[in-house]
Amino acid sequence: MPSTSEQQTERDEVANEGSDGDESDEDVVDTEREMIGGKTFGERMTEHVTLLRDFADGLEYQLQFNDHRMLDRLEREGGAC
């Protein structure tokens, strides 16, 4: 019967077979470069930020017109598409 240290050495060797100590490529997720719809996370998020800023600029522009119907509709429908 092998000693405890021999058993541990055998387990370590089996666990490390085919491994050079680094994570395999299958385990690594590169979130910055992951493409969804041909765009990275950063590109997609930047588009949303830009859209919201443009929308806010449009709302600020509307202040000068004092258009209550537009405000009522905005509040009633919100972000409905």
Order of alpha helices (4+ residues) and beta strands (2+ residues): alpha-alpha-alpha
